[in-house]
Amino acid sequence: MSSNLRNRFRISFSLRISLAFAAFLLCACTLFFAVADYALSRSLEEQEQKRLLALSTRYARAWDDADTTPLEETLQQEQGDTREEQHGIRVADAENRTLLLAPLSFWSEVGITQLPSLKVSEKVRHIQSDGPDGRRLFAVTTFPLQDGIFLQIGRDITHREGIRSRFRLISTAVLIPAILTGSLMAYGLAYRFLRPVRQLAETVRTIVETGAVEARVPVGSGSDDLHGLVLLVNRMLTRIERLVSGMKGSLDAVAHELRTPLTRLRFTAEDALLSGKPPERCCEALSDCLEEAERIQRMLTTLLDISEAETGMLRLNLEEIKLNSLLEHLLELYRYSAEEKGVELSLVLPDNLRVMADPDRMGQLFGNLLDNAIKYNHPGGRVAIAATRSERQVVIAVQDSGPGISRQDLPRIWDRLYRSDTVRTEPGIGLGLSMVKAIVEAHGGGVEVESEPGHGARFTVRLPVRKMPLTSV
């Protein structure tokens, strides 16, 4: 994917958000103005109906009090008042014959032929008329009087339509800038808020194109979900970098460590084939080859187990085990090696020390620690195993009286295939402590070491106390 295409994708994504917001804003504003327009129309109609009802009441009282003259005088008086809007009255009998029509100028604009039927009582009807001043709108309603006489009142309500027209014009004038402003703000906010996503994509692109696993997504100041995502991605990249670095280091170390046994294996096989030795010597050479092959296989198997443990893929057969029995059994196994070197073994444990763990892996863990404590100890030295227990964890310490570990070697003893110069004379492949650390962490625990040159070393293993898992009956 080219850079321009990526940029277009980013812009289009922000644009889609702004368009979606604009559509939502348009619908919301349209609904709001539609409701407001309906409410305004209803309010104007109610006011118009109240006005017509008040006029009809006054004119009906004037009709009942005298003949037609007072009614005309009342109309003329109101028409002369500038505060009153123009309106007209019509009195008709049951056959719809006009008895009174005033003022004539008003009804000429309305059009007498457009008047509604007399049978429709107190219903406002709207009549449109095209005059010299343009289209006008009139409201006409009919009210019954005495003796089958009807009163029709008409009012010019063109002003009401003007109010509605102005309201709609103002609404449109407000709506369009509001949508444009809201869309621009939504686009700007979306572009700003998606900055961590763009930075994340750029970092991933850098890693994919250059292989630079040390690249990290810039972390800003914030506490939102995207900020949390950036932190998680950086943690993931840190773990990947550590695994890749460990893999590279392991491959380099494996290549270096395998070169010697493979060369020795090849030399032994070639010497047996080309020297013409008797079959007995060839059998010895074959036995040496098998020993080298077994050593190489053990190294590769251990490396695979460590890798599985570090990546969380190591299968553990968890069960409740008695550490007392396990450690006592290990001491019996290594007692012969300790007696050969003159090393005294001691074990101090509380009663009924139990943990949830894989028994085979626990044997491998403490076997490695015990083997190292004996192997790198002085003749006449001591190896002590002690344990304590709390509600949350079990702590097992393996203390030896050997030469200790130098300060420069102490941080590296957990590295795969690392062996310091002081112990290269002893047999081993440099994976024992790496395996110890991997097994402990796979069980959710931790391991640490304390050592000073000339004062031995103390390895402390901390294992969490878990309850026995429930099993279905």
N, C-alpha and C positions, 0 to 999 in steps of 0.2 A: 504494500500500500504506500503510495507516494505521499510526500509531505503535503502537497496541495490537496490531495484527496482527503487526507486526515483533517486538514483545516476546514474543508468544506463540510465534512461530517460533523465537526464540532459546531460550526456555525448553524448548520441545518438543525442540529439537536436543540441548540438554544432557541433557534427560530421557531421550532415546533412548540416549545414550551410557551414562548411569547404568543404564538398564534392561538394556542389552546386557551391561554389566559384572556386574549382578546375576544375569543368566541364566548367564553364564559361571561366576561364583562359586558359584551354586547347583549347577551340574553338577559342578564340581570338588570342592566339599565333599561332595556326595552320593556321588560316586565314592569319595572318601577314606574316609568313614564306612562305606560299604558294604564296602570292602576290609578296614577295621579290624574290622567286625562279623563278617565271614567268618573273619578270622584268629583272633579271639577264640573263635568257635564251634569252629573246628578245634582250637585249643589246649585248650579245655575237654573236647572229645570225646577227644582223645589222653590227657589226664590221667585221664579217667574209664575209658578202656579199660585204661590201665596199672594203675589201682587195682583194677579187676575182675580183671585177670590175676594181680595179686599175691595177692588174696583166694582165687582159685581154686587157685593153687599151694599156699597154706598149707592150705586145706581138703582138697585132694586128698591131701596128705602126712598130715594127721590121719586121713583115711579109710583110708588104706593101713596106718597103724600099728596101728589097733584097730578096734573095732566102732563103732557109732553114738554111743556115749556120749562119747568124747573129742571128736568133732566138735561135739556140742551144748555141751559144756563150753567149747570154744574160742569158739563163737559167743556164749555167755553172757558169757564174760570180755570179749570185745570190745565187746559191747553195753553192758556196765557201764562201760566207759571213755568218759568224756564227750567225749574228743577225737575219737572215732570217730563218723562219721555213721551213721545208721540204715541197716541193710541186712539181708537175709534170705537163707537158703539153702533149697534143695529138692533132694532126692535122689530120682530116679525110675529105674525099670527100663526095659528096651527097649520094653515095652508102654505106657510113660508112666504107670505106676502109682506113686503117691507112696509112697516109703519113709521119707522124713523131711521135715518141713516146720517150720521154726522161723525166727523166732518167728511164732506164728499171727496176732498183731496186725498185723504188717507185711504178711503175704500176704493178710489179709482186706481191707486197703486196696487192694492191687494187684489182686486178683481172680484166682483161680486159673484161671478159664476164659480169661483173656486171655493166658496164657503162650504163648510161641512154640513151635513144633515142636522136638522133641529132635534132629531131624536137622540143624538149623542149628547148626553148631559155631562157637564163638568169634565170633559175630556179635552185636553189641549191638543190641537192639531197644528201642524206647521205647514205654511204655504210659502213657496218660493215665487218671486216675481222679478222679472228683468225690467228695470226702469232706466231712466237716463243716467242715474248715478251708479249703475251697475246692478248686480244681482243683490236682492234684499230678501230677508227672511222675516216672516210674520208668524206670531202665535195667536191662534183664534180658539176661543172656548165658548160654549153655549150653556146658559143657565135658565131654568124655567121661572117665569113670573106668574102672577095670578091670571085666571080666566083664559088659560091656554095661550098666553103670551110668552114669547121667548126673548131672552136678551143675549146677544152675541157681542163679545168684547174682543177686539184685536189689538195686538201690540207689536211694535217694530222691535224685533230682537236681533237685528243684524249686528248690534254691538256685542251680543253674546258670542256669536260665531267669530267676531273679531278677536275676542278674548281667547277663545280656544285656538284660533289660528296663531295668535302671538305666542301662546303657551307652547304649541307644537314647534313653532319656529325656534323659540328659545331652547326647548328640549333638544332639538336637533343640533343647534349651535353648541350646546353643552355636551351632548353625547359624542359627537365626532372627535373633538379634542380630548375628551376623557378617555376614549378608547385608544386613540393614538398615543397619548401620554402613558396610559397604563401598559400598552404593548411595549413601548420603548423601555419603560421601567422594568417590566417583566423580563425583557431580553437582557438588559444590563445586569439585573440580579441573577438571572440564570447563568449568564456568562461568568459572573463573579463566583457564584456558588459552585459552579462546575470546574473551577480552577484546580482543586485537588484531583479531580478525575483526569483532567488534561495532563497534569504533572505525573500522575500515576501511569497514564498511557505512554508518556514520553520516557519515563524511567524504564518501563517494560520494553519499549522499543530499543532503548540503549542497550539493555541487557541482551536482548535477542540478537541485535546486529553486531555488537562488539564482544559479548560474552563477559562483560565487566560486572560480575555479581556483587561487587562492592558498592554499586550505585544504589542510592536511596532516594525515596520520595521526599521532597522538602516538607518539613512539618511546620505549619503555621500555629498561631495562637488561637485556640478554639476548643470547644467541647461538644461539637455536634457529631452526628453519625459519620459524616465524611472524614472528620478529624480522627475519629476512632478507627475508621477503615484504613486510613494512612498509617496509623501506628501499628495496626495488625499486619499490614503488608510489609512494613519495615522490619517488624519482628520476624516475619516469615522469610524475608530476604536475608536477614542476619543468620537465621538457622540454616538456610540453604547455603549461604557462603561458608558457614562453619562445616557443614557436611561435605561440601565440594572441596574445601581446603583439607579436611580430614581424609577424603578419598584420594586426593592427589598425593598427600603425604604418605598415606598407606600404600598406594601404588608404587611410589618411589622407594619406600622402605622395602616393600615386597620384592620389587625388582632387584634391589641391592642384596636383600637377604637370600633370595632364591639363587642368585648367581653362584654363590659358593657351593651349596649342596648339589645343584645341577651339574656344575663343573666336576665336583668330586664323583658324582654318580656316573657321569659320562667317562671320566678317566678310569674309574674302577672297571666299568664294563669293557672299554677298549683294551685295557691292560689284560683282562682275563681272556679276551678273544684273540689278541695278537701275540701274546707271549708264549702260547703253546704250553701253558701250565697243565698239570694233571687235573683230573675231574674234582679232586678234593679241594684244590685251591680255587677252582671255578665256582664251586658251591659256596665257599667263603665270600668270594666276590659278589655272588648273587645275594647272599645274606646281607652284605653291606649295602647293596643297592636297595634292597627292600627296606632296610632301616632308614636310609635317606628318603625314600619315597614316603614312608610312614611319617617322617618328620615334616616333610613338605605338606602332606595331606592334613596333618594335625594343625599346621600353621594356617592353611587356607580355611579349614573348618572353624577354627577359633576366630579368624577374621570375619567370616560370614556371621557367626553368632554375635560378635560385637556389633557389627553393622545392623543386624536385625534388632538387637536390644536398643541401640541408639535411635533408631527410627520408629520404635514402638511396635515392631512386627514380631518380636520374639514371643513364642508361645510358651506360656507358663501354666503348668498343671498345679494350681493352687490347692493346698490342703493344709489342715492344721497339723503342724509337726512339732515334736518335742526337741528343742534345741539341746537339752541335756544329753539325750541319747545320741543325737547327731554328732555333737562335738566330742563326746567320749569315744565314739566309734572312730572318728578321725584321729584322735590322739593315739589310739591303739595302732592304727595303720602307719602313722609316722614315728611311732616310738622306736622302731628298729633304726631308721635313718638318724634319729636324734642320738641314740646310744652310740652309733658308729662315730659320730662327730663329738660326742661327749657333751651334748646339750641336754639340759634338764627341762622337762615339760611339766607345767602345772595348770590346773583348771579349777576356777572358783566360779560357781554358778548358783543362783537361787533355785529353789525347788520348783518343779513344774513350770519350766520356762517354755512357753508355747507362742508360736507365731503362725500366721497364714502365709505360706510361701511354697515355692516349688522345691521339693526335697533334693532333687538331683542338682539343681542350680545352687542351692545352699551348700551342698557338699563341694561343688566345684569352687564356690566363692571362698569358703573357709579353708579348703584344701590348698588353694593357691597362696593365701596369706600364711598358712602354717608352713608350707614348703619353702617360701621365701625366708621366713623367720629362722628356719633351721639352716637353710643353704648358705645364707650370708652372715651367719653367726660365728663367733669365736669358739674354738674348742673350750669346753668347760663353761659355756654361756648358759643363759636361761631364756625360756620362752614361756610367757604367762598369758593365759586367756581368762578374762574376767567379764562378767555381764551384770547389768542392772536392768530393772524393769520399772516402767511408770505406766500411767493409764493410757498414754498415747503411743509410746514407742519402747522398743527393746534396744539397749546399747550393748554391743559386744566389742571389747578392746583386745587386740593382740599386741603384746609388748615383748620386744626382744632386747638383748643386751649386745647386739652386734656393733659394727663400726658406724652405723648411722648413715644418713644421706646428706650429701653436701648441699649447700644453699643453692648453687646453680643447677643442680639436678632435681631438687625438690619439686619445682613447678612442672617438670616434664616427665615425671615417673608414670603419669597416667596416659601418656601418648603411646600410640600403637608402635610396636617394634622398637621402642626406645630402650637402649641399654647403655648405661654409663661406662666409661672406660675402666672403672674400678671393678666391675663385675663381669667383664667380657670373658674372663677366664673360666667362669662357671657355666655349665650347660644351661641352655634356655633359648627361647625365641623372642622374648621381650613383649609378650602379650598377656602375661598373667595379671598384672595390675589393671590393664585396660579392660580385661574381662571382668575383674572384680567390680570395677566402677560401673560397667554396663549392667551387670546383674543386679547390683544394689539399686540403681536408678530405675531399672525395669520393674522392681518391686515397690517403687515409690519411696525409697529411702535415700540415704546419703552416706558417703564415706569420706573420711579426712585422715590426714597423717600429720604427726608431730615428730620432729627428729632434729637432733643436733649431732654433728660429727663427733664420734667417740662415745656417745651416750645412747646408742641404740635408736630404735624407731618404734612408734606407737600408732597402729592403725585402728581407727574407731569406726565401726559400722553401726548405723542407726536404721532400724527397720520399724515401719509403722505397725501398730497392733490393730489387726482387723478381726471382725467377728466372723464366725463360721457362716458361709452362705447358706441360705435356706434351700432345701431340696424338696422337689415335689414327691408326694407319697403315691 
